Amino acid sequence: MDLNLTKPICFFDLETTGTDVAKDRVVEISILKVYPNGNKESKTWLVNPEMPIPANVSAIHGITDDRVANEPTFKELSKEIYNMIKDSDLGGYNSNRFDIPLLAEEMLRADVDFDMKNRVSVDVQTIFHKMEQRTLTAAYKFYCDKNLEDAHSAEADTMATYEVLKAQVARYDELENDVKFLSAFTTRKQTADFAGFIIYDKEGDEAFSFGKHKGKKVEEVLEQEPGYFGWILNADFPLYTKKVLTAIKLRKLNNKLQ
């Protein structure tokens, strides 16, 4: 079966230098773009992360410092990658918690104004975990009856993720063949930023989820303690979290001026 799409969706997978969204870098990215008419295009890039790849990480995905030494940096590739995904929803495996947040950090470091305002995301892992509780390799075998060769290759994982989602939609009657439904189904928690430092409270307002102001509305904290904004901007928080916080501060200032 084909997915019921109203706009393109880009399935993607990242291989990285590690698992810290704020500090680690992409070493490989693969994108499979699926159009509403069923057409597909795919592209895979090796990326020079401009930092050493730990040996234990290279042992997992097979990408070493020597292999990417002469490859372009993410900044050099950023516009090409963004042009491929800018009109699309996003899909991946554990993408809501890792791949999308890390992609956003790389884009913002490259001065590309990436956000999720006009797109939704579908996390295939969440569907799998809600339904079966397995890994991608097991999911591929379970849903597609195929062995995942070359696991932890971005391209192989990307292709497998796309095939697994189609099989999941075909298998479960309760899953609508609609990307917005699948996005809602795979969203674990409503947060304003990817990392979950800023959440929505029961009134739908942004609130801090950590530290001394945990549970307090962001706008109220910024008004009562203006220095907290500067502290977060200068601390080791993800760039996307800082972008969201800045937008909230600017919104409040604009509201005062109106």
C-alpha positions in Angstrom: 0.0 0.0 0.0 1.0 3.6 -0.4 0.9 6.3 2.3 -2.0 8.8 1.9 -0.1 12.1 1.6 -1.3 15.6 1.1 2.3 17.0 0.9 5.8 15.3 0.6 7.3 13.5 3.6 11.0 13.1 4.1 12.1 10.0 5.9 15.7 10.5 7.2 18.3 9.0 9.4 21.4 10.5 11.0 24.7 8.8 11.9 26.5 11.0 14.4 29.6 11.4 16.6 27.4 10.5 19.7 24.1 11.0 21.3 24.3 14.5 22.8 21.9 16.6 20.8 23.5 19.9 21.7 27.2 18.9 21.3 27.5 16.0 18.8 27.6 16.3 15.0 26.3 14.5 11.9 28.7 12.2 10.0 26.1 10.8 7.6 22.6 11.8 6.6 20.2 9.9 4.3 16.9 11.3 3.1 14.1 9.5 1.2 11.5 12.0 -0.1 8.1 10.5 -0.9 5.6 12.6 -2.9 1.8 12.4 -2.8 1.8 10.9 -6.3 4.1 8.1 -5.1 7.3 9.3 -6.7 10.4 9.1 -4.6 13.9 10.6 -4.5 16.7 9.8 -2.2 20.1 11.3 -1.3 22.8 10.3 1.1 25.7 12.5 2.2 28.8 11.7 4.2 29.7 14.7 6.4 32.9 16.0 8.0 31.8 16.7 11.6 34.9 18.9 12.3 35.5 16.9 15.5 36.9 13.4 16.2 34.6 10.5 16.0 35.0 8.3 19.1 36.3 4.8 18.3 33.3 3.1 20.1 30.9 5.1 17.9 32.8 4.2 14.7 32.5 0.6 15.8 28.7 0.9 15.6 28.2 2.7 12.2 31.6 2.1 10.6 32.3 5.7 9.8 35.9 6.8 10.8 37.7 10.1 10.9 39.7 9.1 7.8 36.5 8.3 5.8 35.0 11.7 6.3 38.2 13.8 6.4 37.7 15.1 2.8 33.9 15.3 2.9 32.0 18.6 3.1 30.9 20.0 6.4 27.3 20.2 7.4 27.4 24.0 6.9 28.5 23.4 3.3 25.7 20.9 2.7 23.0 22.7 4.8 21.3 24.6 2.0 21.1 21.5 -0.3 19.7 19.4 2.6 17.2 22.2 3.6 16.0 22.6 0.0 15.2 18.9 0.0 13.1 19.0 3.2 11.7 22.5 3.3 8.3 21.7 1.8 7.9 18.3 3.6 6.7 16.6 6.7 9.4 14.5 8.5 9.5 10.8 9.3 12.1 8.7 11.1 12.9 6.1 13.7 13.3 7.7 17.2 13.3 10.9 15.2 11.2 13.0 17.5 13.7 12.6 20.4 17.0 12.4 18.5 17.2 12.9 14.7 15.0 16.0 14.4 16.4 17.8 17.5 20.0 17.2 16.3 19.2 18.2 12.7 17.7 21.4 14.1 20.9 22.1 16.0 23.1 21.5 12.9 20.8 23.8 10.8 20.8 26.6 13.3 24.6 26.4 13.6 24.7 26.7 9.8 22.5 29.8 10.0 19.5 28.1 8.4 16.3 29.1 10.2 14.9 25.6 10.7 11.7 25.0 12.6 8.6 22.7 12.7 5.9 25.4 12.4 4.5 24.3 9.1 5.2 20.6 9.2 4.5 17.6 11.3 6.6 14.6 12.2 5.9 10.8 12.3 8.1 8.7 14.6 7.9 5.1 13.4 9.6 3.9 16.6 6.8 5.3 18.8 4.2 3.4 16.7 6.3 0.2 17.0 6.8 0.6 20.8 3.2 1.3 21.4 2.2 -1.7 19.4 5.0 -4.3 19.8 8.0 -3.0 21.8 11.0 -3.9 19.5 14.1 -2.5 17.8 14.2 -1.3 14.1 15.9 -4.6 13.0 13.1 -6.6 14.8 10.5 -4.2 13.4 11.7 -4.8 9.9 11.6 -8.5 10.3 8.2 -8.4 12.1 6.3 -6.1 9.7 8.1 -6.7 6.4 9.5 -10.2 6.9 12.9 -9.1 5.8 16.3 -9.1 7.4 17.8 -5.6 7.8 21.2 -5.9 6.1 23.8 -3.2 6.8 22.0 -1.9 10.0 23.3 1.4 11.3 23.9 2.5 7.8 21.9 5.7 7.4 20.6 4.7 4.0 19.6 1.2 5.0 17.9 2.4 8.2 16.0 5.1 6.2 14.7 2.7 3.6 13.7 0.2 6.3 11.9 3.0 8.3 9.8 3.9 5.3 8.8 0.3 4.6 8.0 -0.4 8.2 5.6 2.6 8.4 3.7 1.5 5.3 3.4 -2.0 6.8 2.3 -0.6 10.2 -0.5 1.5 8.5 -1.6 -1.6 6.6 -1.5 -3.8 9.7 -3.3 -1.8 12.3 -6.9 -0.7 11.6 -6.7 2.0 14.3 -3.9 3.8 12.4 -5.3 6.2 9.9 -3.4 6.6 6.6 -2.9 10.3 7.3 0.4 11.9 8.2 -1.2 14.4 10.7 -2.9 11.5 12.5 0.3 9.5 12.6 2.2 12.6 13.9 -0.3 13.0 16.7 -0.1 9.3 17.5 3.7 9.3 17.7 4.0 12.5 19.8 4.8 11.4 23.3 4.6 14.8 25.0 3.7 18.3 23.8 6.8 20.5 24.2 7.6 23.9 22.8 11.2 22.9 22.1 12.6 19.6 21.0 14.6 18.9 24.2 11.6 19.3 26.5 13.0 22.2 28.6 10.0 24.2 27.7 6.6 22.4 27.9 3.0 23.5 27.7 1.0 23.6 30.9 -2.7 22.7 31.4 -3.7 26.2 30.1 -1.6 25.7 27.0 1.0 28.3 28.0 4.8 27.7 27.8 6.3 26.6 31.1 9.8 25.6 32.3 10.2 21.9 32.9 13.4 22.1 35.0 15.3 23.9 37.7 14.1 26.4 40.2 11.3 27.6 37.9 10.0 24.2 37.1 6.2 24.4 36.3 6.2 28.2 36.2 5.0 30.0 33.1 7.9 31.2 30.9 6.5 34.7 30.4 6.0 35.2 34.1 9.6 34.1 34.9 11.1 36.4 32.2 9.1 39.3 33.6 9.9 38.6 37.3 13.6 37.6 36.7 14.9 39.1 33.5 18.4 37.8 34.1 17.1 34.2 33.7 16.8 34.8 30.0 20.5 35.8 29.7 21.6 32.9 31.8 19.9 30.4 29.5 21.3 32.0 26.4 24.8 31.8 27.8 24.5 28.3 29.3 24.9 25.0 27.5 21.3 24.6 26.2 20.4 23.5 22.7 20.2 26.3 20.1 16.6 25.4 19.3 15.6 25.9 23.0 17.3 29.3 23.0 15.4 30.1 19.7 12.1 29.2 21.3 12.8 31.2 24.4 13.8 34.2 22.4 10.6 34.0 20.4 8.5 33.9 23.6 10.4 37.0 24.9 9.9 38.9 21.6 6.2 38.0 21.6 5.7 39.3 25.1 7.5 42.6 24.1 5.4 43.0 21.0 2.2 42.4 23.0 3.3 45.2 25.4 3.8 47.6 22.5 0.4 46.9 21.0 
